[in-house]
């Protein structure tokens, strides 16, 4: 199997190469406590989460860290984090539970089918070397109709970001890369790319989101339609 997963998509393994191919567990062993977004962008993300995530749901933060950026006004039954650093996740006030798991080593999430009512993946898509497999596994873990929201920024740890993300020249291209991951993973419907901060001035952080909802009894190989809009 190639680093990017089964050969049912156009991405070649070299596109997921990184400048630093050392063990990710070692890289993330030290808590970093960064957010990759300025305060207005974080506020836009929290507002979008509040609009799209179901209230009183069981939620999953994929590639979690010390903050999940969930709005305080959103009631939730339980929030689980899946990340690389236990100390960071222990400091996250939104998490009720967390699991240390390296998705680049094993892209299969350690949860049962249909465990969650919604999932987020915030400004970390650029680090996945097997994103199609990860998105498929997230779909497996979601209940029908549950959203996966992927937030995309222009900032990153550059030595750990994959080549294809680094090659994207604009925020729209980064957003469309996320939409392609949804498409080739399958299992999601109504995939939508959204510019969460269309009026960002030079020097301010732009931020995009891609959202898709878990299909019900999907046909094998079925791929979603996708579009995008500004808020």
C-alpha positions, -999 to 999 in steps of 0.1 A, spaced: 0 0 0 13 34 -9 17 62 18 -14 79 4 -35 48 6 -52 25 -20 -46 34 -56 -82 46 -63 -73 83 -65 -49 104 -85 -25 113 -57 9 98 -61 31 88 -31 56 116 -37 29 142 -31 28 132 6 66 135 11 78 158 39 111 176 45 113 159 79 104 122 76 116 114 112 92 97 136 62 119 142 59 107 178 93 122 185 84 155 168 52 159 188 66 145 221 71 181 234 39 201 239 37 230 215 5 248 223 1 267 191 -32 274 173 -21 285 137 -48 312 136 -52 347 149 -81 356 173 -106 368 147 -101 337 126 -105 315 157 -138 333 164 -150 326 129 -141 289 133 -160 287 166 -190 304 151 -191 279 122 -187 250 146 -217 264 165 -238 265 134 -229 231 120 -222 207 149 -253 191 165 -262 202 201 -260 176 228 -239 153 205 -210 130 210 -182 148 192 -147 138 180 -117 162 176 -94 146 151 -57 155 155 -66 172 188 -43 194 208 -47 218 237 -77 237 222 -107 224 202 -122 259 195 -158 247 203 -181 276 212 -190 277 249 -227 280 240 -227 247 222 -241 220 246 -224 186 241 -228 152 256 -191 142 253 -161 153 234 -132 129 226 -98 139 213 -75 119 191 -40 134 190 -3 129 194 4 145 228 -13 135 260 -1 165 279 -16 189 254 -50 171 253 -51 169 291 -50 208 291 -79 210 266 -110 222 285 -133 208 258 -122 172 260 -139 146 282 -116 119 270 -86 115 247 -66 89 229 -30 92 218 -28 78 182 -5 84 152 -27 86 121 4 86 98 14 53 113 -21 38 114 -48 57 96 -76 36 111 -93 54 140 -96 33 172 -133 37 176 -164 16 168 -186 22 137 -211 51 141 -197 63 174 -200 101 169 -225 127 160 -199 151 145 -161 155 140 -137 183 135 -102 184 120 -87 218 127 -57 232 108 -39 198 107 -50 183 74 -16 194 60 2 168 81 -16 137 70 4 114 47 -25 90 42 -55 114 42 -78 94 20 -77 65 45 -81 88 74 -112 105 59 -127 70 52 -121 59 87 -137 91 101 -167 84 79 -169 49 94 -170 64 129 -197 89 122 -235 83 124 -256 90 93 -259 127 87 -231 136 111 -207 163 99 -170 163 95 -156 198 95 -121 203 82 -106 238 89 -78 249 66 -52 276 74 -21 289 56 1 283 86 19 251 95 50 234 108 66 235 73 90 205 78 60 182 86 35 195 60 31 173 30 44 183 -4 10 187 -21 -2 211 6 30 232 2 25 233 -35 -9 250 -31 -5 287 -39 -38 300 -26 -63 294 2 -88 283 -24 -64 256 -37 -59 244 -1 -96 242 4 -101 224 -29 -75 199 -18 -96 191 13 -126 188 -9 -108 163 -31 -99 142 0 -136 140 9 -145 131 -27 -120 103 -30 -126 89 5 -163 85 -2 -190 81 24 -199 118 26 -226 138 10 -231 175 2 -195 185 6 -192 223 8 -161 245 10 -167 278 29 -146 309 31 -150 318 68 -133 351 66 -137 366 31 -129 401 43 -95 393 59 -71 421 53 -35 417 43 -16 404 74 -47 388 89 -52 351 88 -75 337 62 -94 306 71 -115 281 51 -136 252 61 -147 221 42 -178 202 56 -193 170 45 -221 149 61 -219 111 66 -241 93 41 -265 67 53 -265 34 34 -240 46 7 -233 27 -24 -197 14 -25 -175 37 -46 -201 65 -45 -185 99 -44 -201 132 -32 -208 163 -52 -189 193 -40 -192 231 -41 -180 261 -23 -192 295 -11 -183 326 9 -200 333 42 
